[in-house]
Amino acid sequence: MGQFATGKTFMAQKAIEFIQKQDGIAVLIDAERRYDPDWFKLTGVDISKLIVFRPNTGEQACDSMITFVKQDVDLIVIDSFAALLPLAEEEEGMEQQFIGLQSRMLNKMFRKVVPINSNTVIIATNQLRQDIGGTWGRGVQQRIVGGLGQLYYASLILETRRKEWILEKKQRVGFTIECFVSKCNYAPPFQSCKIPFNFYKGQLDVLSSLIDLAIDVGIIKQSGPYYEYSGFNRKLRGREEISSWFNEEQDRIEKLKQEILI
């Protein structure tokens, strides 16, 4: 879950790519109507093997997910919970109010899916919205769409944030996704990592990831916008300059990899 354009769908696409490489079956429930075959193909997804279902209502999406779980598919991606429209809300006029209807629908789905699911990984993206009428003096309050029940049923909750931009020739070609584990039933929670994402290539920026790792282990020293490394003849300023220096020669990248492994 996270704000808009923070890499939620991209991370789900990489999960689909991984499952397909293991000869698994992946399903995309495209509630947002945002499925773009060219973009999915660019990110490594085999679109010829991807099952895409576009529900008209939230109940239709929930029923289809239960059906896929019973068929033991390997991965189901729901994009997103926020876009699931309850049938009663779809049939009525805009003036009607339906408080808590979406939350009740999702919680019913959770109760039905958990007992029958044994082999299927379910990934759902969701959005953070600004709460209305929060307590005065506590700053901006945020909440997830669809109620708090999903937090109790989820085994793993990742919060995504968009951090610094990745630049090439002064142009923005990507950004760093900061991923924070707010809940995990399989490993220690409250860990975080940075995932450099190039949205022109549709892939992870491997060099930026190596630079971040080298900074973490002390091979590259960072002081504000300046970077120091044993191969530099001077301090380099900014991520673009240090990336350009490594890209000049492939041997420099290989040397950095070896130093990190040591």
C-alpha positions as CSV (number, residue, x, y, z in Angstrom):
1,M,0.0,0.0,0.0
2,G,1.1,3.6,-0.5
3,Q,0.5,6.9,-2.2
4,F,-0.1,7.0,-6.0
5,A,2.8,6.4,-8.3
6,T,5.1,4.8,-5.7
7,G,5.7,1.5,-7.5
8,K,3.0,-0.7,-6.1
9,T,1.8,-2.2,-9.4
10,F,5.4,-2.5,-10.6
11,M,6.3,-4.6,-7.6
12,A,3.3,-6.8,-8.3
13,Q,4.4,-7.2,-11.9
14,K,7.9,-8.4,-10.8
15,A,6.1,-11.0,-8.6
16,I,4.2,-12.2,-11.7
17,E,7.5,-12.4,-13.6
18,F,9.0,-14.5,-10.9
19,I,6.1,-16.9,-10.7
20,Q,6.1,-17.4,-14.5
21,K,9.8,-18.2,-14.4
22,Q,9.0,-21.0,-12.0
23,D,6.4,-22.3,-14.5
24,G,3.6,-21.1,-12.3
25,I,0.1,-19.7,-13.2
26,A,-0.5,-16.0,-12.5
27,V,-3.8,-14.2,-12.6
28,L,-4.4,-10.4,-12.7
29,I,-7.7,-9.1,-11.5
30,D,-7.6,-5.7,-13.1
31,A,-10.2,-3.7,-11.2
32,E,-8.6,-0.4,-12.2
33,R,-8.7,-1.1,-15.9
34,R,-5.0,-0.2,-16.2
35,Y,-3.6,-3.3,-17.8
36,D,-1.3,-2.4,-20.6
37,P,0.2,-5.4,-22.5
38,D,3.2,-3.4,-23.8
39,W,4.1,-2.1,-20.3
40,F,3.7,-5.6,-18.7
41,K,5.9,-7.1,-21.4
42,L,8.5,-4.4,-20.9
43,T,8.7,-5.3,-17.2
44,G,9.4,-9.0,-17.9
45,V,5.8,-10.5,-17.8
46,D,5.0,-13.1,-20.4
47,I,1.6,-11.7,-21.4
48,S,0.8,-14.9,-23.4
49,K,0.6,-16.8,-20.1
50,L,-1.0,-14.2,-18.0
51,I,-4.7,-14.6,-17.1
52,V,-6.3,-11.1,-17.0
53,F,-9.8,-10.7,-15.6
54,R,-11.6,-7.4,-15.5
55,P,-14.6,-7.4,-13.1
56,N,-17.5,-5.0,-13.4
57,T,-18.3,-5.1,-9.6
58,G,-16.5,-5.8,-6.4
59,E,-18.6,-8.9,-5.7
60,Q,-17.6,-10.3,-9.2
61,A,-14.0,-9.7,-8.4
62,C,-14.3,-11.5,-5.0
63,D,-16.2,-14.5,-6.5
64,S,-13.6,-14.8,-9.3
65,M,-10.8,-14.8,-6.8
66,I,-12.4,-17.5,-4.7
67,T,-12.8,-19.6,-7.9
68,F,-9.1,-19.1,-8.8
69,V,-8.1,-20.1,-5.3
70,K,-10.1,-23.3,-5.5
71,Q,-8.3,-24.1,-8.8
72,D,-4.9,-23.7,-7.0
73,V,-3.4,-21.1,-9.2
74,D,0.0,-19.9,-8.0
75,L,-0.5,-16.2,-7.8
76,I,-3.4,-13.8,-7.9
77,V,-2.8,-10.0,-8.1
78,I,-5.7,-7.7,-7.3
79,D,-5.1,-4.1,-8.6
80,S,-6.6,-2.7,-6.5
81,F,-8.8,-3.0,-3.5
82,A,-9.6,0.7,-3.8
83,A,-11.2,0.2,-7.2
84,L,-13.6,-2.6,-6.2
85,L,-17.1,-1.2,-6.5
86,P,-19.9,-2.9,-4.5
87,L,-22.9,-3.9,-6.6
88,A,-25.4,-2.0,-4.5
89,E,-23.3,1.2,-5.0
90,E,-23.0,0.6,-8.7
91,E,-26.8,0.2,-9.1
92,E,-27.9,3.3,-7.1
93,G,-27.6,7.0,-7.9
94,M,-24.7,9.3,-7.0
95,E,-26.8,10.9,-4.2
96,Q,-27.0,7.6,-2.3
97,Q,-24.5,7.0,0.6
98,F,-23.1,3.6,1.4
99,I,-20.9,3.8,4.5
100,G,-18.8,0.8,5.2
101,L,-20.2,-1.2,2.3
102,Q,-16.8,-1.9,0.7
103,S,-15.3,-2.9,4.0
104,R,-18.0,-5.4,4.7
105,M,-17.6,-6.9,1.2
106,L,-13.8,-7.3,1.6
107,N,-14.1,-8.8,5.1
108,K,-16.6,-11.3,3.9
109,M,-14.2,-12.3,1.1
110,F,-11.3,-12.7,3.5
111,R,-13.4,-15.0,5.8
112,K,-14.3,-17.2,2.8
113,V,-10.8,-17.3,1.2
114,V,-8.7,-18.1,4.2
115,P,-10.1,-21.6,5.0
116,I,-9.9,-22.8,1.4
117,N,-6.5,-21.3,0.4
118,S,-3.5,-23.6,0.7
119,N,-1.2,-22.9,-2.2
120,T,-2.1,-19.5,-3.7
121,V,-0.2,-16.3,-3.1
122,I,-2.6,-13.3,-3.1
123,I,-1.2,-9.8,-3.7
124,A,-3.5,-6.8,-3.4
125,T,-2.4,-3.3,-4.0
126,N,-4.2,-0.5,-2.1
127,Q,-4.0,3.2,-1.6
128,L,-3.6,5.6,1.3
129,R,-6.1,8.3,1.5
130,Q,-6.2,11.4,3.6
131,D,-8.6,11.1,6.4
132,I,-11.4,13.7,6.8
133,G,-12.0,15.2,10.2
134,G,-9.0,13.9,12.0
135,T,-8.0,15.0,15.4
136,W,-6.8,18.6,15.5
137,G,-3.1,19.1,16.0
138,R,-2.0,15.6,14.9
139,G,-1.1,16.5,11.4
140,V,-2.3,14.8,8.2
141,Q,-4.0,11.5,9.1
142,Q,-4.1,8.7,6.5
143,R,-6.1,5.5,6.2
144,I,-6.3,2.6,3.8
145,V,-9.3,2.0,1.6
146,G,-11.5,-0.9,2.5
147,G,-11.3,-1.0,6.2
148,L,-8.9,-2.3,8.8
149,G,-9.8,-6.0,8.4
150,Q,-7.3,-6.5,5.6
151,L,-4.5,-5.6,8.1
152,Y,-5.5,-8.5,10.3
153,Y,-5.8,-11.1,7.5
154,A,-2.6,-10.1,5.7
155,S,0.5,-12.1,6.3
156,L,2.8,-9.4,4.8
157,I,2.2,-5.7,4.5
158,L,4.6,-3.5,2.5
159,E,4.4,0.3,2.5
160,T,5.9,2.0,-0.6
161,R,7.2,5.5,-0.8
162,R,8.7,7.4,-3.7
163,K,12.2,8.8,-2.7
164,E,14.9,10.4,-4.8
165,W,14.7,10.6,-8.6
166,I,17.2,8.8,-10.9
167,L,18.6,11.2,-13.4
168,E,20.3,10.7,-16.8
169,K,21.5,13.8,-18.6
170,K,19.4,16.0,-16.3
171,Q,16.2,14.0,-17.2
172,R,14.2,11.9,-14.8
173,V,14.3,8.3,-15.9
174,G,13.2,6.6,-12.7
175,F,13.0,6.9,-8.9
176,T,13.9,4.9,-5.8
177,I,11.1,3.0,-4.2
178,E,11.5,2.8,-0.4
179,C,9.8,-0.3,0.8
180,F,8.9,-0.6,4.5
181,V,7.7,-3.9,6.0
182,S,5.0,-2.9,8.5
183,K,3.8,-6.5,9.1
184,C,5.4,-9.9,8.5
185,N,4.5,-13.3,9.8
186,Y,7.5,-15.0,8.4
187,A,10.5,-12.8,9.4
188,P,11.3,-9.8,11.6
189,P,9.1,-6.8,10.6
190,F,9.9,-3.1,10.5
191,Q,12.7,-3.6,8.0
192,S,13.2,-1.4,4.9
193,C,15.0,-1.4,1.6
194,K,15.5,0.8,-1.4
195,I,14.6,-0.4,-4.9
196,P,15.8,1.7,-7.8
197,F,13.3,1.6,-10.6
198,N,13.9,2.8,-14.2
199,F,10.5,3.5,-15.8
200,Y,11.8,3.7,-19.3
201,K,13.4,0.3,-19.2
202,G,10.7,-1.2,-17.0
203,Q,13.3,-2.8,-14.9
204,L,15.2,-2.4,-11.7
205,D,18.2,-0.1,-11.9
206,V,21.0,-2.5,-11.0
207,L,23.8,0.1,-10.8
208,S,21.8,2.4,-8.5
209,S,21.1,-0.6,-6.3
210,L,24.8,-1.5,-6.2
211,I,25.7,2.0,-5.2
212,D,23.2,2.1,-2.4
213,L,24.5,-1.3,-1.1
214,A,28.1,0.0,-1.3
215,I,27.1,3.1,0.7
216,D,25.5,0.9,3.3
217,V,28.6,-1.3,3.8
218,G,31.0,1.7,3.7
219,I,32.8,1.0,0.4
220,I,31.4,4.3,-1.0
221,K,31.3,7.2,1.4
222,Q,28.5,9.8,1.1
223,S,28.6,13.3,2.6
224,G,25.5,15.2,1.5
225,P,25.5,15.2,-2.3
226,Y,29.2,14.2,-2.6
227,Y,30.5,10.7,-3.0
228,E,34.0,9.3,-2.2
229,Y,35.4,6.0,-3.6
230,S,38.9,4.6,-3.9
231,G,38.6,4.7,-7.7
232,F,37.6,8.4,-7.9
233,N,40.4,11.0,-8.3
234,R,38.0,13.5,-6.8
235,K,34.7,13.8,-5.0
236,L,31.8,13.2,-7.4
237,R,28.6,15.3,-6.9
238,G,25.2,13.8,-7.3
239,R,23.9,10.3,-8.2
240,E,24.0,11.1,-11.9
241,E,27.7,11.9,-11.9
242,I,28.6,8.8,-9.9
243,S,26.5,6.6,-12.2
244,S,28.1,8.1,-15.3
245,W,31.5,7.3,-13.9
246,F,30.7,3.7,-13.4
247,N,29.0,3.4,-16.8
248,E,32.1,4.6,-18.6
249,E,33.8,1.2,-18.1
250,Q,32.1,-2.1,-17.3
251,D,35.1,-3.2,-15.3
252,R,34.4,-0.6,-12.7
253,I,31.0,-2.1,-12.1
254,E,32.4,-5.6,-11.8
255,K,35.1,-4.4,-9.4
256,L,32.4,-2.8,-7.2
257,K,30.5,-6.1,-7.2
258,Q,33.5,-8.0,-6.0
259,E,34.2,-5.5,-3.3
260,I,30.7,-5.8,-2.0
261,L,30.9,-9.6,-2.0
262,I,34.1,-9.5,0.0
